[in-house]
Each structure stands twice: as structure tokens, then as C-alpha cells.
Amino acid sequence: MGKFGGRKKFLHGNSIMRILRTWEGNVDREIDKLKKTLSLFNDSSVQRATVLKIIHDVKKRKDAALVKYSRRFDHAILSPKDFLVKEQELVEAYGKISYRFVKSIQKAVKNIRIYQEHIRIRKVSPLKADGIVLDTLYAPLESAGVYVPGGAASYPSTVLMNAIPACVAGVKKIIMTTPPSQDGTIPPERLVAAREAGVGEIYKIGGAQAIAALAFGTETIPRVDKIVGPGNIFVTLAKKEIFGYAGIDMLAGPSEVVIIADDRANPSFVASDLLSQAEHTPGISILVTCSTVLAEQVNRELKQQLTKLKRYAGTKECLEKFGIILLTKNLEECVEIANTLAPEHLQIMTQNPRSLISRIKHAGAIFLGPYTPVAVGDYIAGPSHVLPTGGTARFSSGLSVNDFLKRYSAITYSKSALREAYQDIAEISEAEGLDAHTWSVQIRLTPKENVRRNGTKSLPKF
């Protein structure tokens, strides 16, 4: 018997999404199966072998390897002098997009910057006591690399959500890598977003080879201290492999949403949010509700709204394969399931959504009320949409300005404070067999003419 039920029973009918009653089905098994299907590292041994070859090649042959992989994977014929986006290309990008788009990007930049400045760690006062001063200092990373994927979409929002936190942190060198089209160009939306976000250099390199270039550097592309940004399985595996040579943000998998809704929720709103995740193809869309009526209404809405989408076929297939509606006994069980899933996005559409927020333990980001779709977090609200996926919200948080800051301490002891601490240091260092540690304290406290190193047993008592 699973945590939420026993015998499995699905209600299919003409439903787009499967409906499972928690009191009649093994929810645990179904959820585990769903996660394994969409697991980022499920059966990735072949991809990992490819990634390791690419990393080794870029590390050894640098720009020459980048030229080869650009031709092989992006079908773009580029020489090293073509990698860097020129100023003229940036200027021309503004002429290829609408004025309204630029204003929207600028509004998003403003909101993200305000939020990141608001949460930036402030300098704290030194901790002082009896001759001891403990300072805590924060300093920005010197450089950061932002990876922005290509593909069917342009992803200007990804540029903003990764680059602006680094900029607010005070990172001096922010560079971006992104795959080019076959003609060697970058979509203008991506270029404008990069300029508005404060990116200093943009390189036309994608895939695992871009991650390797950022981690180790080439003749053209400088190495960076930290690499952030999403990508496909090859990009993500490359980030995993280079960790230690450079920092990374996280290992992100498919997008996901869990929606907690009661009988007061608007079924058309709920359906639209399930669709917005499914259109990532793949994306996990889960509705958790205690209302049978709502579950049936949402499925009807999904059918109607699907026909209006550009990505109809892929979104429908994704919902049928990865979507699920969990019917529970009450809202308490809804919350319990949500905490078990620890989703990237958690939406709460109940009569009083704030009454549940204190009971949520694990979520990348929480969206409260009927007028807060995930889309506002994706594009305009302010918090970064780079969030933990695959249940990793149990132990990690979304990307922020503070991920681009290093913390270090500065410790000052007076002679009297060191004398006070001496005996405790001696006890612990002796237990560890590290008598040189004790000696480094003793030599500072013993008169020069009496300094003798005879082991910890004969050390003076202060």
C-alpha cells in the first residue's frame, strides 16, 4: 500500500488527463513512474559518453573544436572571428523587432532588478565580544557565463532571469553563449534582451561545447567562475561534468507545475495553467484537488483550449502521457501530496490561498490566487524563473543575486581572547592528534625564554 492509497483505479473516459482517486489508487507508484519517465539522468550513459568526448576535445583543441561542433550540431559554418557578436549586429537587432517588445523587455528588466536588489544580502555588522571581532564579508564573483538555449523559441526571458541577478550582484564580466542559426545569426529578441540585461559579450556557440568553453576557456572565449542557464540533456550533463572547474547554478530537468485547487477554482484558469507547462513538451502538469466536479470541468476545458494552441499536437500528447489529476479527500491531503512532489511551480487556487502557504514545505516558487499564473513569474514579476525541478526543491532554491556572491569571514583575536580560548583549542587538537595546532597558540602566549615544545601534556595552563 502506498502513502496515499491502495488499489489502483483510473477514470479515463474521454479525459485528456488521467484522473486518479487517492483513496482507490497507488499514487506513490504512479508518481514515481512519472518522475522516472521524465528523469533528467534516466538512461543517460550514451549522452554522457558523448559529452565527455566533447569536453575533452574542447579542453585540448579549444577554438578548433568549437568550429567542428558548430558545423556538426548547429550546421553553422563559423570561424573563431565569427564567434563574438559584433556591435553592428546588436544595433541591427533593435531594428528587427517592435518598439513594444523592447518596452516590455525594459519593464521586465526593471522589475527583476528591483526584486534582486531587494533580496541582495546586506553587509552585517561585526560580531564583537571580549577581544574578538568576527567580520562577515560578501564579494561578487569576477565572471559569470550565461547559457541560453536555441531551438524553436528565442528565450529572451532566459537571458533576463540569468543575467540580471549576476549584474545586480556586481559581477564585472558577464558573457553569454547561445547556439546560432544555420546562417550564423542569433534571433534579435535574444540579442536585445542580452543588451538590456547588461551582458557584456555574446558568443555564437551552443551545446555541451559552449559549457566546456566557458569552463576551460579557448583562444576566443574566456573562462568564467560560474555557469548558469538551462539547456538540453547534453548541456546539463556538461554542467555536471565541469563542476569544480567552475560553479554551476543547478541541474534542471523538464518544467513542472502542481496546482492545488478547490471547488471555488475557475476550471478555465486551471486548464490554461496545465497547458502552459505541457507546451514545453515535455512538461509535467499535475492538478491536485478535492473536487470531482472541478476535475471533470478542467478536462472539458483542456479539450476546448487545446484546439486554439499553435503547439496543439505536442501539447496534447504531453498532457496525455505526463499529465495527471489527483482527486483527494480534502485540502490537507492536497498539501501533503504537493510537499511530497516538491514541484518547480506550485499554484494554489483555493478560496483562501494564503491560509495554505505556511504549510507548504517544498516548492521552487509559489503562485497564489486566480490571477497569478506561472507566466507572470516566467516573464515579468521579478524573482528568477530559474527554479529547482524534479523534487530538488526539497533542498535547493531558485537562482538569485545571492548565488553570484561569495561569503568569507575575517577573524580577529586579541592576546587575552586567545589566552581564554587556549585550553579548549588544546583539548580538541590533542584529541585529533594535531599538536602543531596547539603549538601555534602556545608560542604566542608563552614568554620567549620559556618556550619549549615538549608535547601537549606539558603545556602551560592559563
N, C-alpha and C positions, 0 to 999 in steps of 0.2 A: 504494500500500500504506500502511495506517495504522500508527500507532506500535505497536499490539498485534496486528496480523494483516492478512490479505489478503482472500480471497474470503468473502463474507457467506453465513452459513447459520444459520437459526433452527430450533429444535426446538419446534414448537407442541404438537401432540397435544391433550390436554385440560388443558394448563397454564393457570393463572391468569396467571402472569407469563411473559414470553418468556425463553427460555434461549438465550444466545449464547456459543459457544465462541470464546475469543480467538484461538486458532490457526487458526480457519476463517472468522472474520468481521472486518469492518471496524468495530472497536469505536469508534474515533475518530469515524467518521461518525455512528454510532448515538447516541453520547453528545452530540455537537454538535446533532443533530436534536432530541434530548430537551430539551436546555437552551434551544434556540430556541423550542420549543413552550411552555415554561413561563417564558420570559424575562419579567421584570417590565416591561421597556420595549419589548417587541416590538409594533410597530404601535400605539403609544400616542398618536399625534398627535391623534386626536379627543378622547381623555380629557384630554390636556394643554391643549387649547384651552378645554375646559370648566373646568378647574382655574384657568387664568389669569383667566377671567371672574369666577369666584367670589372669588379673591384680590383682584382689583381692586375688586370690589363691596364686600367686607367692609372693605377698607382705606379706602374712600371713605364708605360709609354705616353702617359699624360695626354696632351692635345691630339696626338696621332690616334689614340684610342677613341677619343671623343668624335673625331671626324668619321671613323669607321662605324661607330654605333649610331651616329646621327643618320648616316646613309642607310644602315640596316633596319633600324626600328622606326625612324621618323620619315624615311625616304627623302631626306633633305640633304642636298649636296652643299656642304659648308666647309670653308677653310677656317683656321683659327682666327683670322682677322674679321671673319663674319660673325663670330660668336657674340660679341658685345653689341647690344642695341645702340645705334647711334642717336645723337641728339635730334637729327633731322627726322628720324623715324618716330620719335616721341612727339615732335611738333606736328607731323602729318597725322598722327593718330587722333589728335583732337579734331581735325577736320573731317574725320570719317565717322564721327559719332554725333548724336544730338546734343544740343545745349542742355536739354532737360536731363539727359543721362549724367552729364558732368555735374550738374547741380545736385542730383541725387547722391552721387558718389561723395561730393563735398559735404553733404548733410550727414551721410554715414560716417565719414572721417571725423567730423566734429563730435558726433555722439560717442563714437568709440574712444576718441581721445579724452573726452570729459570723464567717461567712466573709468578708463585706465588710470588717469591722473588721480581720480578719487580713491582708488584702491591701492595705489602705489604705497609700498611700505615707507613709513616716515622714519626719520632719524630719531633714535631713542636716546634719552639722557643716560650718561654713565651711571653704573651701579657702584656706589661708594660705601665703604664701611671699614673703619679701623685700619687705615693704611693700605686698603685695597681699592683699586679702581678697575672696573670691568667695562670696557667700551664695546659696543656692537656697531660694526660699520657695514655699509652696503655700497657696492660699486657695480656699475653696469658691465656687461660683457663688452669686449672690444669689438667683436664682429658677430654677425648672425647671417645665416643663409636661409632664405625663404623659398621653398619649393612649391610651385603652382602647377597642378596637372593640366594636361590638354584635353583632347577628346572632343566629344560632341558639344560641350559647353565651354564658355570662355572663363568662367570663375573669377570675375573681378572681386567678388566678396571674399574669396580665399586670400587674395593679396592683402586686403584691408585688415582682416582678422588676425593675420600673422605678423604683418609688418608694423602696424601702428603700436601694438604693445611693446615691441622692441624699440621703436622710436621714442616712446614716452619714457622708457627705462633709461634712455640716454646712450644707447648703442651707437657708436660713431659710424661704423661701416655695416650697412645693411645691403646685401646683394640678393638678387632673385635669379633663379634658374627656372626655365619653363620650356616645354617642347615646342618647336616651331611647326608650321605647316610645311607641306612639301616644297612650297616656293620659298621657304626660309623666312617667312614673316610670322609675326605674333599678332593675334587679334587685337584691334585697337582698344577695346574695352579693358583688356588686361594691362596694356601699356599705360593708359590713362590712370587706372587705379593705382598702379605702381608709382607713378609720378606724384599723384595726390597724397599717397600714403607716406612718402618720404624715402622710397627705395633709391639707393644711390647708383647701383649698377644692375643691369638686366642682361642675362646671358641666354642664348637660344639653345639650351641643352636640356634634355628631358631624361626620364627614366633612371634606372639604377646608376648609370654612368654619371649623371648630374650629382647624385648623392656622393659618389666616390670622389668626384672633382672637388666638391665643397669640403669634404673631409680631409683630403690629402693635398689639394692644390695641384694646378698644372702650370704650364708656361703662361697661360692666359687667365685662368680663373684662380683667384686667391682662396686659400683655405680659410675656414671660419671656425669660431669657437662653438657654435651651436647651430643645428639644422632643424627647421620646423616646417610644417606643412604636410598635407595629405598626399596620397598617391595610390597607385595600384599595388598589387601584391609584390611586384619586383622592387618598387620604390620603398615599400615598407620593410621588406626583408633586407634591403640595402642599409636602411637606417639602423636596423637591429644589428647588422654585422659591423658597422663602423663605430658603434657606440664605444666610447673610451678614447678614440682618436678625436672625436667631437661629441658634444652633448646632443641630445635629441629631445623633442617635446613628448612624443608618445608613439605607440604603435596602434594606429587607428584602423578599425575594420569597417564593415558596412554600416550605413546610417540606420538609426533605430528610434522608434517612438513607442512609448507606453502611455495610453490615455486612460485615466480614471474618470469615469462618468456615472452620474446617477440618472434617475428618470426625468430630471429637470433639464438635462443637456439637450442642446439643439442637434438632432441627428445629422442635418446637412453640414453643420460645422465639424462635427466629429468625423464624418466621412471625408471631408476635404483634407483634414489633417492626416488621416491614414493614407490618403492618396499622395500627399506631398512627400511622404517618406518612401512610399513604394516606387515613385517615379525615378528614384535614384538607381533602381534596377541593378543590383539588388538593394533592398532596404527592408528592415523588419518593422511591421506595423502590427501593434497589439492593442486591442481595446479590452479593458477590464471593467466590467460593470455588473451591478446587481439588478439591472432592469432587463428583463426578457424583451419587453416591448421596444426598448431602445436598440437592442441588438438587431432585431428584425428590421427596424426602421433604417438603421445605418446600412445594412446590407442592400436595402432597396435604393438608398441614396447613392451608394457606391456604383450601382449599375447605371444610374442616370448620369452621374457626374463623369464617369469614365468615358462616355461617348464624346465628351467635349474636350478631351485632352489630346495634345499633339502626340504624346508617347503612349497612346491607348494600349497597344498590344503588349508592350513590355511591362507597363504598369499593371495591367490586368493579370498577366502571368505571374508577376511578383506577388500580388495580393493572394492569388490562388495557391501559390507554392509556399509563401512565407508568412502570410497574414493569418491572424487568429483572434477570435473573440472569446474571452473567458468570462463565463457567467458565474458570479459568486453569490454567496448567501447574504452578504452585507458589505458595507464600505470598509469595515475593519479588515476583511479578507482581501479586499482590493488593495489596500495599503500594504498588507503583508506580501502579496504577490509582487507588487512594484518594488519593494525593498529586496526581495529575492532576485529580481531581474537586474536591479541596479542599472537602469537604462541611461543611454546618452541623453535623450529628451524625455521628460515626464510632463505630461499635460494633466491638469486637474480641472475638470469641468463639472463641478458639483454645485449645489445650492450655496454652500459656504466654503469655497476652496481654501481659504486661509486657515480654516479650522483643522485642516489635514496636514498643513505644511510642517508643523512641529513633529509630526510622526514619521515624516519621510527621512530615512537614514542615508539612502544612497541614490544619487542621481547626478548626471552631468550638469543639467540645467532644468529648472522647473518653470513651467508656464501656467499662470493662474488665470482662471476665468474664461468666459466665452470669446472675448475679444483679444486674446493673446495667442495667436497661432505660432508655431515654431518659426515661421517665416520672419517674424519680427526680430527674433534672435539671430537668424541666419544673415540678415542684411543691415539692420538699422538701429537696434536697441542700444548696443554699447558693449556688453560682455562678448568676449570672443566666441565664435561658433566652433572653435577647435575644442572638442569635448571627448572625454573618455568613452569608449564603446566596449561592447562585448562583456559587460559586467565589471569592467575595471573601475567604474565609479565607486566601487567598494573601497578603493584605496588610493584613488587619484582624482585630480581636479582638472578643470578646463584650463587652457592656456591663458596667461595673463602677463601684465607688465612685470610682475614679480618673478616670473620664470627667466627673465633676462637680467636679473640682479644676482650678484654673488654676495653672500654674507660671510664676514670674518670677524673674529674677536681680537681685541687688544687688551692685554692683561698687565697690570702694574701692581707690584707688591713693594711695600716699604720693608726695611730690615726687621722692624718689630713685628710686622704681619707675617713675614717669612719665619721668624722665630716661633710665633704662635702656631704656625702650620707644620713646623718641622716634625714633631713626633708622629703626626698622622701620616705624613709622607713616608717617614722611615718605616712605620709598621706595614704599610701597603707595599712599598718597594721591596722590603725584605721578604715578604710573602711571595713576591713574584720572582725573587732571586736576582733583582736588578740593583745591586748595591752601588753602582756608579750613579744612579739617580739620587740615592740618599747622599752620596759624597758631594754631589753638585750643590746640595743645600748646606751640608755641614761646613764646606770650605768657606762659605760666605758668612758663617756665624761663629766660627772658632777663631780666637786670636792667632795671628800668623805663626808666632813662636810655638804654639801648642798643636799646630796642625799635624796630625798623624793619621794615616789610613790603616786602621787595624781591623776593619770589618765592622759590621753594624752592631755587633754585641757590645763593643767598647765605645760606641758613640755617646757623646755627652747628652745629658737630659737637661732640657731647658724649662 
